[in-house]
């Protein structure tokens, strides 16, 4: 399976060469999205990803730096289907903790050309703790304290664990503390950990103290420490842990 970073920045003001958080997992021809920050579809299309192979979108929480590119992603998918005219209709599940936000996006798009008639049927699904998807990849959700529960008691922010082809990816989303990943991050092939709200060096020290069995640690959703000095922060982190450490860049792509 192949992972592509479309946006590596936290919810800052615009940063040169970086957009807000988004990444994809490609398994065979099928494409799965995790968060949808600004310009994600633009970047994905220019990198050669086939947006009409999208078979699921997972929004970790409804903050703008994780969902701001969703309207254009859906619009671009419709545009590509009109241009290519070789599509097969499909269902598009969108997993979110705030269905009304996605419903509002769809309503907005219905005001664009063609009343947003598409080759895909959007199926908005509420994220709750537990299993979200079984095949062709398994996706599990676990709530965290980045956001307070909604008035109805539903949690709004989630971390995700993705399993496919014998590999395990843990995606932190935005979290209140690294400890909220305990049990998941103890053993995985790839930990994608946000640094918009956490010190990368403290994360490395914590994982090393726990002797976590992690194949690769990839920092995403960058905060100021990485944005201001990525190379220096990378080297400092590598001195703190035996886990291979890297820093996500927009356009980065690799096979797991």
Backbone bond lengths (Angstrom), bond angles and torsions (degrees), N, CA, C in turn:
res aa  C-N    CA-C-N  psi(-1)  N-CA   C-N-CA  omega(-1)  CA-C   N-CA-C  phi
1 X - - - 1.461 - - 1.534 108.93 -
2 X 1.311 114.53 149.08 1.461 120.42 -173.99 1.524 110.51 -118.12
3 X 1.318 116.14 134.00 1.456 123.31 -179.53 1.524 108.30 -110.18
4 X 1.335 115.75 134.07 1.460 121.06 177.50 1.522 109.15 -128.17
5 X 1.318 116.08 127.50 1.461 121.96 177.96 1.525 108.56 -89.04
6 X 1.320 116.15 119.51 1.464 121.18 -179.25 1.523 111.77 -100.64
7 X 1.319 116.65 -25.73 1.454 121.98 177.63 1.513 109.31 -151.85
8 X 1.339 116.75 132.32 1.466 120.75 -172.05 1.522 113.45 -119.66
9 X 1.328 117.62 3.50 1.461 120.64 -171.62 1.528 111.52 -103.22
10 X 1.318 115.59 148.81 1.461 120.71 172.40 1.530 108.99 -76.15
11 X 1.319 116.70 -172.31 1.460 120.49 -173.61 1.517 113.88 -80.11
12 X 1.313 115.09 56.67 1.467 120.31 179.62 1.528 109.80 -90.03
13 X 1.321 115.41 179.66 1.454 120.32 164.56 1.530 108.10 -62.96
14 X 1.331 119.47 164.09 1.465 120.58 -179.30 1.524 112.53 -52.91
15 X 1.336 114.77 134.62 1.456 122.15 179.94 1.522 110.03 -119.14
16 X 1.334 118.07 137.75 1.468 120.29 -179.98 1.526 111.58 -58.01
17 X 1.326 116.21 127.47 1.458 120.72 174.30 1.504 115.61 77.05
18 X 1.333 117.98 3.91 1.468 120.05 -178.84 1.523 110.21 -135.46
19 X 1.327 115.09 140.71 1.455 121.47 172.65 1.524 108.90 -118.86
20 X 1.315 115.01 171.13 1.464 119.84 -178.18 1.534 111.43 -67.63
21 X 1.301 114.99 167.26 1.456 122.95 -163.56 1.527 115.15 -62.72
22 X 1.330 114.79 129.77 1.457 122.34 172.62 1.526 108.53 -169.66
23 X 1.323 115.85 141.84 1.465 119.71 173.58 1.524 109.53 -152.03
24 X 1.319 115.68 159.26 1.454 120.60 179.81 1.516 110.84 -124.64
25 X 1.323 114.56 154.41 1.452 123.09 171.60 1.521 106.86 -120.31
26 X 1.328 115.84 124.46 1.458 120.81 179.03 1.520 108.73 -109.91
27 X 1.333 115.80 123.93 1.455 122.51 177.80 1.521 107.00 -122.07
28 X 1.328 116.67 110.32 1.453 119.28 -170.71 1.522 108.12 64.47
29 X 1.327 115.91 -126.76 1.458 120.06 177.12 1.523 112.19 -92.92
30 X 1.332 117.45 -14.23 1.462 120.80 -173.30 1.521 111.55 -81.75
31 X 1.338 115.00 144.14 1.457 122.30 -173.04 1.526 109.59 -122.90
32 X 1.334 115.82 133.90 1.452 122.29 178.70 1.527 108.69 -126.15
33 X 1.333 115.14 134.39 1.463 122.11 -175.34 1.523 110.68 -106.13
34 X 1.331 114.49 139.80 1.462 120.89 175.83 1.525 107.65 -124.93
35 X 1.313 114.20 106.72 1.458 124.93 -171.93 1.535 110.17 65.84
36 X 1.330 113.97 160.46 1.469 119.22 -170.96 1.516 109.51 -146.82
37 X 1.327 115.96 66.03 1.453 120.63 178.08 1.520 111.73 -68.38
38 X 1.313 115.84 172.74 1.469 122.88 -176.70 1.520 112.28 -47.71
39 X 1.330 115.81 140.02 1.464 124.09 172.04 1.526 114.24 65.73
40 X 1.325 118.30 13.52 1.463 119.54 -175.92 1.523 111.84 -62.13
41 X 1.342 117.46 -41.44 1.461 119.28 -178.19 1.521 111.29 -70.59
42 X 1.311 116.86 -36.15 1.477 121.77 176.94 1.530 109.42 -58.64
43 X 1.326 115.65 -50.94 1.464 120.46 -178.49 1.518 110.73 -63.50
44 X 1.330 117.25 -44.75 1.464 121.21 -177.32 1.525 111.13 -61.61
45 X 1.322 116.53 -45.39 1.471 119.92 -178.38 1.531 111.05 -63.70
46 X 1.320 117.34 -43.61 1.458 120.05 -179.49 1.524 112.45 -69.31
47 X 1.332 116.86 -22.19 1.467 120.45 175.40 1.524 112.17 -83.27
48 X 1.336 116.60 -4.81 1.462 120.00 176.89 1.508 115.25 95.02
49 X 1.327 118.71 8.33 1.461 120.34 176.72 1.526 109.59 -74.32
50 X 1.317 116.11 140.72 1.462 121.57 -178.97 1.522 109.13 -90.24
51 X 1.312 117.27 99.43 1.459 121.90 -175.96 1.524 112.31 -63.02
52 X 1.327 117.73 -24.72 1.463 120.11 179.96 1.526 112.26 -79.00
53 X 1.330 116.97 0.23 1.462 121.23 170.42 1.531 111.54 -96.28
54 X 1.324 116.71 7.55 1.464 120.41 178.89 1.526 109.70 -64.05
55 X 1.318 116.27 129.12 1.459 121.14 -179.31 1.526 112.82 -126.49
56 X 1.325 116.55 9.82 1.452 119.80 175.73 1.513 110.90 176.54
57 X 1.337 115.66 142.00 1.464 122.56 176.56 1.521 107.27 -128.02
58 X 1.326 116.67 127.67 1.462 122.29 -178.43 1.522 108.69 -118.34
59 X 1.316 116.59 118.67 1.463 122.20 178.88 1.526 107.95 -103.97
60 X 1.340 116.65 115.80 1.465 120.20 -174.38 1.523 112.37 -66.68
61 X 1.342 116.56 -34.11 1.465 121.34 175.99 1.528 107.71 -167.31
62 X 1.329 118.34 161.18 1.468 120.26 -166.36 1.523 116.55 -87.76
63 X 1.337 119.49 20.70 1.456 120.06 176.45 1.531 110.51 -71.57
64 X 1.331 115.78 151.45 1.463 121.46 -171.01 1.524 113.00 -59.05
65 X 1.341 118.24 -35.30 1.461 119.13 -178.05 1.526 112.55 -72.62
66 X 1.335 117.23 -2.40 1.460 121.03 177.04 1.526 112.44 -115.95
67 X 1.314 116.77 -10.82 1.465 119.80 -175.70 1.532 112.84 -132.10
68 X 1.337 117.44 -4.11 1.462 120.53 -173.43 1.516 114.51 -63.50
69 X 1.337 118.06 -22.88 1.454 120.66 179.68 1.513 114.32 -94.88
70 X 1.343 116.83 -0.46 1.470 119.56 -176.63 1.526 113.05 -63.31
71 X 1.340 120.03 -44.40 1.473 118.19 179.38 1.530 112.38 -56.75
72 X 1.337 116.38 -44.43 1.458 118.66 -178.32 1.517 111.94 -71.48
73 X 1.324 117.57 -30.73 1.465 120.43 175.26 1.528 110.22 -60.94
74 X 1.328 116.79 -49.05 1.460 120.43 -179.55 1.529 110.70 -65.59
75 X 1.331 116.26 -40.91 1.473 120.62 179.04 1.521 110.72 -63.56
76 X 1.337 117.10 -42.33 1.461 120.99 -179.12 1.518 111.11 -66.07
77 X 1.326 117.05 -38.06 1.470 120.11 176.70 1.530 110.16 -60.00
78 X 1.333 117.13 -43.92 1.466 119.73 177.77 1.525 110.88 -63.81
79 X 1.322 116.64 -42.98 1.460 120.66 -179.75 1.523 110.97 -60.67
80 X 1.324 117.38 -44.02 1.458 121.08 -179.53 1.523 111.47 -63.83
81 X 1.334 116.60 -37.06 1.467 118.86 178.89 1.524 110.69 -65.62
82 X 1.329 117.36 -34.96 1.463 120.75 177.80 1.524 111.77 -71.27
83 X 1.325 115.93 -35.14 1.462 120.40 -179.65 1.523 111.04 -72.23
84 X 1.318 116.13 -44.77 1.467 120.38 -173.43 1.524 113.08 -81.33
85 X 1.323 116.42 -40.61 1.463 122.96 178.75 1.524 112.95 58.62
86 X 1.348 116.87 23.66 1.463 119.71 178.11 1.523 111.57 -124.54
87 X 1.310 115.37 25.14 1.450 120.98 -174.17 1.534 111.47 -83.00
88 X 1.321 114.73 160.75 1.455 123.09 170.15 1.518 107.25 -114.02
89 X 1.331 118.93 128.35 1.471 120.24 179.82 1.531 111.28 -55.99
90 X 1.329 116.16 144.40 1.465 120.18 -179.21 1.530 110.02 -151.20
91 X 1.323 114.77 163.66 1.462 121.12 176.02 1.517 108.80 -91.52
92 X 1.334 116.15 139.89 1.460 121.50 179.79 1.525 109.24 -121.92
93 X 1.336 117.75 98.30 1.469 119.18 175.11 1.523 110.81 -77.30
94 X 1.329 116.12 134.20 1.463 122.36 174.65 1.520 107.02 -119.21
95 X 1.321 116.32 114.89 1.458 122.45 -177.66 1.524 109.05 -94.69
96 X 1.310 116.71 125.89 1.463 121.55 -175.67 1.516 109.79 -152.38
97 X 1.326 116.01 152.06 1.462 119.74 174.33 1.514 112.08 -85.43
98 X 1.339 117.01 -6.98 1.465 121.34 -178.54 1.534 109.36 -132.61
99 X 1.331 117.07 77.06 1.475 119.97 -177.88 1.519 113.55 -53.77
100 X 1.336 118.33 -35.41 1.458 120.15 -177.43 1.527 111.36 -62.02
101 X 1.344 117.82 -27.84 1.463 120.83 178.07 1.526 110.37 -67.63
102 X 1.328 116.94 -45.32 1.460 120.42 178.81 1.522 110.42 -68.79
103 X 1.324 116.98 -37.39 1.468 119.96 176.09 1.524 110.45 -59.79
104 X 1.338 117.20 -40.30 1.462 121.25 178.77 1.530 110.78 -65.90
105 X 1.332 116.86 -37.53 1.464 120.33 177.35 1.520 110.22 -63.31
106 X 1.321 116.74 -43.74 1.464 120.27 179.14 1.530 110.28 -63.66
107 X 1.325 116.75 -40.61 1.468 120.29 177.93 1.520 110.72 -61.48
108 X 1.318 116.57 -42.35 1.468 120.50 177.19 1.523 110.97 -60.63
109 X 1.335 116.72 -43.67 1.457 120.73 -177.77 1.528 111.87 -67.35
110 X 1.310 116.71 -27.05 1.467 119.71 178.72 1.525 111.56 -67.52
111 X 1.328 116.71 -13.06 1.457 120.99 175.04 1.511 113.17 -87.78
112 X 1.364 117.07 -2.05 1.455 119.84 177.72 1.529 109.14 -88.82
113 X 1.334 116.34 -174.11 1.458 119.99 -175.45 1.526 111.74 -61.63
114 X 1.331 115.34 144.23 1.461 120.93 177.50 1.504 114.67 70.66
115 X 1.328 116.76 13.80 1.473 121.57 -179.41 1.528 112.16 54.48
116 X 1.336 115.24 23.41 1.461 122.89 179.09 1.532 112.27 56.40
117 X 1.343 116.03 42.23 1.461 120.08 169.43 1.520 107.96 -73.58
118 X 1.321 117.15 128.77 1.459 121.12 -171.48 1.526 111.93 -127.38
119 X 1.324 114.56 168.46 1.461 121.45 174.07 1.518 111.15 -87.76
120 X 1.313 117.22 1.66 1.459 120.76 179.79 1.526 109.97 -128.19
121 X 1.305 115.25 145.46 1.460 121.94 178.30 1.518 108.94 -99.60
122 X 1.330 116.67 114.45 1.460 121.44 -179.53 1.527 109.44 -75.32
123 X 1.315 115.48 128.75 1.458 122.42 179.08 1.523 107.50 -122.95
124 X 1.327 116.95 102.20 1.462 121.83 -176.23 1.520 109.15 -81.86
125 X 1.330 115.93 125.17 1.459 121.40 -175.95 1.530 110.46 -122.05
126 X 1.311 116.63 135.43 1.460 123.21 179.43 1.526 110.12 -75.95
127 X 1.328 116.64 126.19 1.462 120.19 174.35 1.525 109.50 -79.50
128 X 1.306 115.04 128.89 1.465 122.39 169.87 1.520 108.21 -138.33
129 X 1.323 117.04 167.64 1.459 120.63 -179.56 1.528 110.87 -56.08
130 X 1.326 115.21 140.61 1.457 120.07 176.46 1.511 112.41 113.53
131 X 1.298 114.95 -162.55 1.449 122.71 -174.36 1.523 111.23 -76.34
132 X 1.329 116.30 128.84 1.462 121.77 178.45 1.518 111.88 -102.20
133 X 1.319 116.27 -36.94 1.457 121.88 -175.66 1.522 107.97 -146.50
134 X 1.333 115.84 144.02 1.466 120.22 -179.91 1.520 112.86 -106.44
135 X 1.334 116.28 -43.99 1.462 120.81 -175.03 1.523 109.82 -134.78
136 X 1.324 117.37 149.44 1.470 129.40 -2.08 1.523 113.53 -79.86
137 X 1.343 116.15 -7.60 1.457 120.50 171.37 1.525 107.64 -121.49
138 X 1.316 116.21 152.53 1.459 119.64 174.30 1.521 108.51 -97.90
139 X 1.322 116.50 130.18 1.459 121.95 178.29 1.518 108.16 -126.61
140 X 1.327 115.61 124.79 1.456 122.30 177.35 1.526 109.60 -117.68
141 X 1.317 116.17 149.36 1.468 121.59 -178.50 1.521 110.35 -119.14
142 X 1.318 115.39 146.18 1.468 122.20 173.68 1.525 107.76 -139.36
143 X 1.333 116.91 124.44 1.463 119.42 -177.67 1.526 110.64 -69.08
144 X 1.328 115.81 156.75 1.455 121.47 176.21 1.528 109.23 -140.23
145 X 1.315 116.05 178.92 1.465 121.25 -170.68 1.520 113.97 -97.19
146 X 1.328 117.79 16.07 1.465 119.16 179.13 1.530 111.24 -61.06
147 X 1.321 116.84 -35.34 1.459 121.82 176.98 1.527 109.16 -125.99
148 X 1.324 116.22 148.37 1.450 120.53 175.48 1.524 109.69 -69.58
149 X 1.330 117.73 153.52 1.463 119.15 175.99 1.529 110.91 -59.59
150 X 1.316 115.58 152.07 1.461 121.29 176.31 1.530 109.61 -68.38
151 X 1.342 118.12 164.26 1.470 120.89 179.26 1.519 113.97 -53.94
152 X 1.347 117.17 -30.21 1.470 119.55 179.35 1.519 112.53 -83.38
153 X 1.345 116.72 1.22 1.456 120.79 176.61 1.512 114.86 95.82
154 X 1.340 117.80 -11.01 1.461 120.30 179.31 1.525 110.41 -70.48
155 X 1.333 115.58 139.04 1.455 120.47 175.40 1.525 110.08 -71.51
156 X 1.334 116.19 149.76 1.456 119.85 -174.01 1.526 114.39 -112.30
157 X 1.325 117.45 -20.14 1.466 120.98 -178.04 1.524 109.32 -120.92
158 X 1.338 115.95 136.56 1.458 120.95 -174.56 1.521 111.50 -137.20
159 X 1.325 114.81 147.58 1.452 122.80 164.89 1.519 107.23 -98.94
160 X 1.338 116.11 157.02 1.458 120.37 -174.06 1.527 110.84 -130.43
161 X 1.302 114.41 143.49 1.472 121.67 176.42 1.523 107.55 -121.59
162 X 1.324 115.65 123.32 1.453 121.56 -174.41 1.522 109.09 -117.17
163 X 1.334 116.46 130.36 1.460 121.90 179.82 1.521 109.57 -125.52
164 X 1.335 116.47 133.19 1.462 121.62 176.81 1.519 108.99 -165.23
165 X 1.317 115.13 140.71 1.466 121.12 175.43 1.531 111.86 54.67
166 X 1.326 116.58 35.48 1.453 120.48 178.59 1.513 115.12 75.95
167 X 1.325 117.60 7.85 1.465 122.86 179.19 1.522 110.06 -111.31
168 X 1.329 115.69 150.58 1.466 121.25 -178.89 1.524 109.00 -127.89
169 X 1.337 114.86 127.62 1.464 122.67 176.38 1.522 107.75 -116.39
170 X 1.316 116.74 132.50 1.461 121.69 172.17 1.516 107.92 -112.19
171 X 1.327 115.43 121.63 1.465 121.93 179.37 1.524 107.52 -111.37
172 X 1.319 115.59 116.60 1.462 119.42 -172.97 1.523 112.99 -66.27
173 X 1.384 118.15 -27.85 1.456 117.66 -162.25 1.525 106.82 58.38
174 X 1.304 118.15 -157.15 1.469 121.10 172.14 1.524 107.45 -93.87
175 X 1.328 116.33 129.66 1.460 120.35 -175.17 1.519 111.06 -128.27
176 X 1.332 114.28 159.08 1.453 119.98 178.18 1.516 111.91 -75.55
177 X 1.346 117.32 -35.85 1.461 121.08 179.82 1.521 109.15 -155.95
178 X 1.322 116.65 152.93 1.458 121.68 178.97 1.522 110.57 -62.30
179 X 1.338 117.20 -27.47 1.457 120.43 -179.44 1.529 112.36 -62.36
180 X 1.321 116.96 -21.91 1.461 119.77 -179.78 1.528 112.48 -68.58
181 X 1.325 116.76 -11.58 1.463 120.63 176.29 1.519 112.28 -96.10
182 X 1.333 118.12 -0.40 1.462 120.90 179.97 1.527 109.91 -54.26
183 X 1.333 114.82 138.22 1.452 120.24 -177.23 1.514 111.45 94.99
184 X 1.326 116.45 -39.57 1.460 120.85 175.32 1.522 111.10 -88.11
185 X 1.317 116.71 -46.93 1.463 120.36 -174.28 1.527 112.54 -83.92
186 X 1.337 118.07 -1.63 1.464 119.82 179.44 1.528 111.32 -65.97
187 X 1.325 115.95 -30.33 1.455 120.25 -178.24 1.528 109.02 -152.04
188 X 1.318 116.45 111.50 1.462 121.02 177.26 1.520 108.44 -161.07
189 X 1.307 116.08 163.07 1.461 120.01 179.18 1.519 111.89 -80.44
190 X 1.339 115.95 -31.69 1.462 120.35 -179.16 1.523 108.95 -146.19
191 X 1.320 116.25 126.57 1.457 122.23 171.62 1.523 107.63 -109.58
192 X 1.335 116.07 118.93 1.461 122.07 176.26 1.523 106.32 -102.50
193 X 1.321 116.38 104.74 1.453 122.78 -169.67 1.523 111.44 -113.28
194 X 1.306 115.57 128.82 1.475 120.16 179.79 1.518 111.54 -75.41
195 X 1.334 116.29 146.21 1.461 121.21 178.38 1.525 111.79 -123.47
196 X 1.329 116.58 11.19 1.456 118.57 177.28 1.513 112.75 -67.10
197 X 1.346 116.02 -24.26 1.457 120.96 -177.46 1.524 112.43 -126.27
198 X 1.345 116.92 9.02 1.460 120.01 -174.43 1.520 110.68 -143.38
199 X 1.321 115.84 148.43 1.454 122.18 176.61 1.524 109.48 -75.73
200 X 1.311 119.01 121.71 1.463 120.35 177.46 1.526 112.58 -56.24
201 X 1.326 116.55 -39.02 1.461 118.96 -178.71 1.533 111.40 -67.44
202 X 1.322 117.44 -37.84 1.469 119.66 177.71 1.524 110.98 -68.01
203 X 1.323 116.65 -35.34 1.461 120.28 175.80 1.524 110.13 -62.06
204 X 1.321 117.15 -46.72 1.460 121.05 179.64 1.522 111.61 -61.75
205 X 1.310 116.27 -43.84 1.465 120.26 179.67 1.524 111.08 -62.72
206 X 1.324 116.68 -40.50 1.469 120.96 179.49 1.530 111.42 -64.70
207 X 1.324 116.72 -46.42 1.463 120.33 -179.32 1.521 111.44 -65.68
208 X 1.327 116.62 -35.92 1.463 119.95 177.89 1.518 110.87 -68.06
209 X 1.314 116.95 -40.76 1.471 120.72 177.96 1.526 110.98 -61.93
210 X 1.316 116.85 -36.88 1.456 121.06 178.61 1.528 112.67 -78.22
211 X 1.325 116.35 -10.30 1.465 122.25 -174.99 1.527 110.36 56.42
212 X 1.320 115.01 44.88 1.462 120.58 -179.26 1.528 110.46 -63.54
213 X 1.312 114.90 138.81 1.462 121.34 179.44 1.535 108.79 -95.15
214 X 1.324 115.00 84.03 1.454 122.25 -175.07 1.524 108.67 -118.57
215 X 1.320 116.27 127.16 1.452 119.75 -178.02 1.516 113.10 -70.06
216 X 1.339 116.10 -35.61 1.462 120.51 -178.76 1.519 108.73 -157.80
217 X 1.321 116.21 137.52 1.466 122.85 176.75 1.521 108.06 -110.91
218 X 1.331 115.29 117.61 1.459 120.41 -179.48 1.517 108.75 -117.14
219 X 1.326 116.82 116.31 1.454 120.65 177.86 1.520 110.03 -79.58
220 X 1.335 115.31 134.06 1.464 122.75 -179.60 1.526 108.55 -133.20
221 X 1.362 116.27 176.54 1.472 120.74 175.83 1.533 109.57 50.92
222 X 1.319 115.85 59.04 1.456 121.43 -166.88 1.519 113.23 -69.64
223 X 1.344 113.35 137.37 1.452 121.68 170.89 1.519 110.44 -96.71
224 X 1.331 114.99 -168.39 1.476 119.92 -170.63 1.525 113.87 -63.62
225 X 1.329 117.81 -34.81 1.462 118.39 -175.85 1.520 111.26 -61.33
226 X 1.322 117.52 -40.47 1.459 120.79 177.98 1.523 111.16 -80.06
227 X 1.314 116.95 -41.25 1.459 119.31 -179.79 1.526 111.89 -60.23
228 X 1.331 116.89 -35.55 1.457 120.90 -177.50 1.532 113.33 -80.29
229 X 1.346 116.07 -29.26 1.465 118.40 -174.96 1.530 110.14 -156.03
230 X 1.323 118.43 69.71 1.461 120.42 -174.46 1.523 113.81 -60.46
231 X 1.302 117.98 -44.69 1.466 120.29 -177.57 1.522 111.13 -66.42
232 X 1.333 116.22 -43.20 1.457 119.49 179.34 1.514 111.74 -63.76
233 X 1.322 116.71 -40.78 1.466 120.38 179.92 1.527 111.03 -67.93
234 X 1.315 116.82 -39.17 1.466 120.22 177.97 1.529 111.43 -60.61
235 X 1.325 115.93 -46.45 1.467 119.54 -178.57 1.519 111.31 -65.99
236 X 1.324 117.59 -39.69 1.464 120.77 178.33 1.525 110.53 -62.90
237 X 1.332 116.46 -40.48 1.464 120.33 -179.36 1.526 111.19 -67.82
238 X 1.312 116.64 -39.42 1.463 119.76 -178.73 1.514 112.78 -65.45
239 X 1.312 116.85 -21.61 1.468 120.36 176.96 1.519 112.03 -80.62
240 X 1.324 116.98 -13.68 1.461 121.03 -174.54 1.520 113.91 -97.76
241 X 1.335 117.31 -13.23 1.457 119.21 -175.37 1.520 110.57 -149.22
242 X 1.318 114.97 152.98 1.466 121.00 174.71 1.519 111.27 -81.61
243 X 1.337 117.57 -12.11 1.464 121.91 -179.84 1.529 108.98 -69.68
244 X 1.318 119.44 131.37 1.470 120.34 174.80 1.529 110.69 -59.35
245 X 1.327 116.55 126.32 1.462 122.41 -175.33 1.520 109.65 -115.56
246 X 1.329 115.28 135.02 1.464 118.77 174.35 1.524 108.95 -141.24
247 X 1.311 115.41 166.19 1.464 122.81 -177.80 1.524 108.39 -119.80
248 X 1.322 116.27 125.48 1.453 121.23 -177.49 1.532 111.02 -66.22
249 X 1.320 114.64 140.66 1.462 123.29 173.78 1.523 108.42 -125.40
250 X 1.312 117.32 146.11 1.461 120.38 176.18 1.529 109.46 -58.54
251 X 1.319 116.09 131.02 1.461 121.22 -179.54 1.514 114.48 91.36
252 X 1.329 118.42 -8.55 1.458 121.50 177.68 1.522 109.79 -62.42
253 X 1.322 116.60 138.62 1.461 121.32 179.18 1.515 108.88 -144.00
254 X 1.324 117.43 137.46 1.457 120.78 -179.78 1.530 110.20 -155.36
255 X 1.311 115.14 158.50 1.463 122.25 179.04 1.508 109.61 -98.83
256 X 1.295 116.48 135.85 1.465 121.62 179.04 1.522 107.95 -108.33
